[in-house]
């Protein structure tokens, strides 16, 4: 039963298929055989009949499913790399890093599930003109690229939400595109109404049978409803609905969008120019149909000797992790890459030699096996010793830490500005400029230099410059790690 052929694959249905879907699949396949006695003796018919008799009987199907779980290989594998496996005894705290990678089996990489996608689009007055024109053109092209079995719904919002396209299959693309072309800009920006209408449209479909995702695009601040938006995003994540948030231009709240996507482990990103909308939409949608595990989270329980200081997701996209909750939300394993993330750990002062095990419990839903809240356990180990042997850390971990430090330098600049330490912030920004030049990131280095000059003269950074540096260094991490990952495959 652990081989590639299962009763589900014989009937051409997923393990989560309903009884009606199984009956319809069997009837359709049996109709291909000629009527008469010869049908009964055909080996392929016998295989179909056996599969149907098991899966159409609830008790026999339950036994079969349990046997599949017991005899199948693990749906996910976890690998952990440690920056320092042996750490010296010290009277002060010490930093070390863990690089974790969670991967699906290679044979599941092409198993696509239909996508239940909702686009929630800002149509406030500030979107008027080129922004809205490019947005509508990008949405049209996305509609053309979706698969026939996918579901699309489209919501626009200003100071109220409008259903441009109720949830529907892609059977009449021209009608959907016609609805998109009718969108006009007016009003203010109240994101909550758009998100609420979007999640309601996604729930029109049986969520367990789809990869469900909401993509928000906005160019402004929401008016007073940010807490409600984040609470709604948390409820959506519990229902297997992921959220991506794109900010267009310079006037939107980046920390709000980060909080909005955090409950589902989603992505927030900066679209600098309207001409880039299509590229961002296509890149994000590309992996959404290929989700091998979803709603991954890791228990934030550490032994007393160590604590988690900072977490950052590297793949399938770069995004900071909220490490303040009891469970760290990691998102999904999607596309053809693993999910990898970097943890910055603090070892508390140790007086004696000791061996410390750091256990990790990762919980995930596996759609291909209709399995929910499956637990995977792994552990890292460090040794505190009076005679540590210097060993070079893994190269990919070193590169990830170096890239992350540039992103963190940018964060610390903003923290110093908010604390009123403009001189310290300017010094940090000069150091970031040097690091970016050394990394060959000339455009980002030029931006950092310009913001340093502005900081020194007027005491603040520009909204545009801050977003370029924040999301530019974040994108640099994702792109570099993605290229290295592709090269190793």
N, C-alpha and C positions, 0 to 999 in steps of 0.2 A: 504493500500500500504506500510505501515511501517513494515509489518510482514516479515517473512523470504522468502515467495514465491513472486516473481515478474515475469513479463513477460519475463525478461531476463533469470531468473533461469528456467522458464518453457521450454525455447528453449535451455538452456544449454550454453548461450553465456555471455560474459561480457558486462557491460553497454557501453563500448567503441567499441563494435563490429561494423564492417563495414556492409553496406547493403548486400554485397555479402555473408559475413559470416552468416548473419541472414537467407538469402534465402537458403544457403546450409544446415544449421542446421535444418530448417523446413522440407526441402525435405528428409533429412536423417531420421528424426523422423517419418514423415508421412509414409515412406516406410515400417515401421514396422507393420502397420495396414493392415489387409486383404482387398482386393478389394471388393466392393459391397456396398449396401445400409446400411449395419450394421455399416460401418465405420463412417458414418455421425452422427449416434446417440450415438456414444461412448463418454462418458463424457471427457475422456482424450484427444480425438481428438478435441473436442470442445474447450478445454483449449488451445491446441496448435494453433488452427485456430484463436482464439481471440487474442492470444499473437502476432501471425504473422501479422495479419491484422493491428494491432496498430504499431508495430515496423517497418514494411515494408513501412509505410506511413510517410514521413519525418515530415509533420506538426503534425500528431497525435502523433508521437514519441516525438517531442519536447514538446508538452503539457504534455505527460506522464512523461517525465524526470523532468520537472519543478514541477509536483505534487509529484514525489518521493522525491525531495529535500525538499519540504515544509513539508511533513508528516513523513520523516525519522528522527530518533534520530540523535543528533550531531555526525559527524564522528570522532571527537576528543574531549577529555576532558582535561582541564588544571587545575592542582592543584598547589598552591604556599604555601610554608612554610617560615616563617620569623624567623630569629634568635632572634631578639628583637622587639617585637611589640610596646613596650613603651621605649622610649629613653630619657635620661635626657637632660635638657637644658644645653648647653655648649658653650664656646667661641672658641673651637677648633674643627676641623673635627672629626667625629666618623665613625667607620667601623661597618657595619652590613651585613648580608648575606641573600640571597634568594635562596631557592632550588625549582626549577620548574620541574614539571613532566607533559609530554604530552603523553596521552595514546589513543589507538584505542579501539573501542568496542570489547568485548571478542569474539563476534560471527564472527568477521572478521579475527581472528588470524590464521586461517588455509586456507585462500583463497590465494592460490599460483598463481602467474603470471609467465609465461615463462621468462627465463633469457637470456639476450643478453650479453654474456660475451666475452671480449677480454683480452688475456694475452699478455703483452708486456714485453719481456724477454731480459735481457742483455746477449749477447754472446761475449763480448769483451775478449781479451786474458787473462785477470785476472780471468775469469770464468773457465778457462781450468782445467780439472781434476775433483776432487771430487765435486766441486761446481756445475758444469754443469751436472755431472752424477746424483747427487741427485735431481737437478732441473727437469731434464727430467723424472726421475722416479716419482716425485711428480705430474707433469703435467699429466702423463699417468693415475695415480690413480684418479685424479680429473675428467678427461674425462670419466672414467668408472662410476663415481658417478652422473654425470649430468643426467637430465631427458631427455627423447626422444624429447620433444617439445622445449628444450633449444637450443640456438644458441651459437656456439663457433667459435672464430677466434683467431689465434696465430701469433704474430709478434715477430721477433727477431731484435736486433739492435746492431751495433758496431759503426763504423763511417758512416754506412748507414743502412737503414731498409730493411728487407726482410719479405715477406708474406709467412710464413710457412704453414698456413692454412687459406684460405679465409673463410668468414662468412658462416657457414653451420649448418644444423641440425645434430643431433647425429644419423644419419641413418647408417653410416659406421665407427664405432669407430676404427676398426683395421687400416683403411687407415689413419685416423687422427693420431693415435699413431705412425704409420710408418713414417709420416712426422716429428713428434717430435723427433724420434730417429735419424733422419738425421742431427740434429742441430750440428754444429761444432763451436768452439771458435776461434775468430781472431779479430784483429782490436782494435780501441779505443772505447770511450764511448760518443755518441751523442744522448742524450735522446729525444730531440725534434723530430728527424726523426721517432723514434719508436712511440712516442705519436701521431704524425700526422697520420701515417699509421694506428694506432689502432683506432683512432676516425673515420677515413674514413671507416674502416670495420664495426664498430658499426652502422654507418649511412646507411649501405646497407639494413638494416631492418627498418620497420616502427616503429620508436622509441616509439610512443604512446602505442603500443601493448605489450611492453616488459619492464622488469626492466633492465636497461642498465648500465653496469659497466665495467670499465677498471682497471685491476690490473697490476701495474708496479713492476718489481723486478730488482734491480740493485746492483752492488757492488762497484761502483765508482762515481767520480765527473763527471758531464757533462761538456763539453768543450765550454764555452762561450755562451750557448743558454738558460741559466736559465730564463731570462725575457720572452723569446718567449714561453717557456714551461708553465710558470704560466699564460700568456695571453691565451694560447690554453686551459688550464684547466678551465679558466673562461668562455670561449665560450662554452666548452663542458657542463659545469654545466647549462648554459642557455638552453641547448637542452636535459636536463634530463639525462645526462651521469655522473655517479659518478666515482670517482677515489680513489683507494687505492694504497699506495706506500710502498713497503718493501725494506729496506736496508739490504744487506747481508755483514757480516764482519765489518771492521772498517773504510774503506776509503771513504765512501760516505758522502754527505753533509746533515746532519739532518735538519738544518733550511730550506734548499731548499725543502726537501720532505714535511715538515710541510706546507710551503707556497703553494706547488703544490696541496695538498688535500683540502686546506682551502675553495676554492670557492664552492665545492660541499658538504662541511661538511664531508669529507671522513676521512680515517684513515691512519696514517703513523706508521710504526712499525719496530723494530730492530730484525733481524734474526741473532743470534750470530753464530750458527753453521749450515752447510749445512743439517745436519740431522733433523733440525727443520723446513725446508721449507714446508714439507707436512702438518704438524700440523697448521702452520699459514695460508696456502692456504685453507685448509678444514674449519677452524674456520671462516675465512672471508666469504667464499662462502655460508656457511650454512644458513645465514639469508637473502641472497640477493633475493631469490625467494619470500620471504614473506615480501613484502614492503607494508605497509598499508597507509602510507602517505610519500610523497617525497618532496624534495626541500623546507624543512621547514626553515623559517628564521623569525627573530624577529626584529621589528623596534627598532632601537637604539635611541629612543627619551625619554628623562627623564625630569621630572619637574626640575625647576631651583634649588631647594633645595638639589637635590641628583645627583650623577654622578656614572657611571659604571667604576670600576677600573680594573676588571679582570673577565674573564668568562672561564669556564671549563666544557666540556661535560663529564658526568659520564657513561651514557648508551645510545646506546647499546655497546659502547666502550669508553675508556678514551682518550680524545683528547682536547688540548687547543683550545679555540675559539678566532677568530680575532674580537676584540671589537672596532677596530678603524674605521670600515665602518659604513655607515648609516643603513645597515641591517646586522645582525649577522647571518651567515650561520650555520644552525644546522644539516643539513643532512636529513636522513630518519628515520622513525619509522619502524624498521625491526625486523624479528624474532618474538619471543613471549614476548619481554620486551617492556616497555615504553621507551621514550626518556626523559632523565633527565639531567639537567645541573645546575651548581652552579654559582651564580653571587656574586662577592664581590662589595659591594656598599659603597659609601662615602656620609655621611650626612654632609652638610656644616654647619658652626656655626649658631645656632639658638638662638635668644635673648628672644623669647617669646614662650609660649605654642602654639602648632599648630597641626593640623592633615594633614598628607601628603598622598595623593593617588598616587601610582606609576602604571600607566597604561601600559599594555603590549598588543601589537597587533602582533599576530602570523599568518603568511601567509603560506599556504601549498597547494600542489596539492594532490588530492585524486583519485588515479587511479581507484579504485573500483566503483567510481561514475562518472568517466570521468569529474571530476571537477578540474579546474585550478585556482590558486590564490585565494583560499577560505580564508577569514579572520576570525580569532577567537580572541575575546577580553576578557581580564581578568585584574585583578588589585590586587596589594598588598597595604596594608595600614600600616603606622607607626604613632605613636602618640608621639610628643615631649612634655614632661611634666616636671613640677618642682617636682612632687612626683611620680617617676616611681616605679612600683612594680616589684621586682625581680622575674621573672618566668623562670624556666629552659627551654632552647631551645629544640626543637624536637631532639630526640636521633639520628635519621638517618642524620639530618643536621649536628650535632656535629661531628659525625664520618666522614662525607664527608669533612668537613673543616679540621679536624685533618690530614686526609690522603693528602689532597691537600697541606697543609702547608709543608709537607715533600717534595713534588714535587717542590714547590716554593722555598724551601731552596736550592735545587739543582740548580735551575735556577739562584738564587742570587749568588751562588758560581761562576758560569761562568761569570756573569756580573762583579763581583769584579775582576776576573782574567783579563778580557778584559780591565778594567779600570786601571790595574796595581797594584791593592791592594791585593797582594798575601797573606800578613799576615791576613787581614780580611777574605779572601776567606778560608784560612786554618782553622780559628776559626769557621766559618760557617759550614765547612765540619765536624769538630769535633762534633758540635751540631747535625748535621744530623746523624752521626754515632750513637750517644746516642739515638736519636729518633727511628732509625731503630731497634736497639737492644731492646728497650722497646716494639716495635710493633711485635717482634718475627721474624723480617726479617734478619736472621743471615747472609745469603749469601750477601745481599746488604750491611749490616753493615760492613762485612769484606772488601768488595770492597771500601766502603767509607773510612775506616781506611787506606787501602793501598794507596789510592789516596791522603789522608791527608799527609802521610809520603813523598810521591813523591813531593807533592806541597811544602812541607817545605824544601826539599833538592834541587830540580831542578827548582822549580818555575812554574811548569805547571802540568796539568793532562794528562794522556794518552788518546788517542782517544778512545781506547777500554773501559777504565774505565768510561769516560764521558758518552758514549752511554749506558753502562750497568746501570749506576745510573739514567740517564734521563728516559730511557724506562723501567727500572725496577721499579722505583717509579710510573711511569705512569701505567704500567700493574698492579701493586699492587692496585691502586685505582680501576681500572676496575674490577678486579677479586673480590675484597672485596665487592664492591657495587653490583655486579652481584649475588654473593652468598646470600647477604641479601635480594635482590629483589626476588630471587627464593624461599627463605624460607617464604616470606610473601605472596606468591601466593597460 
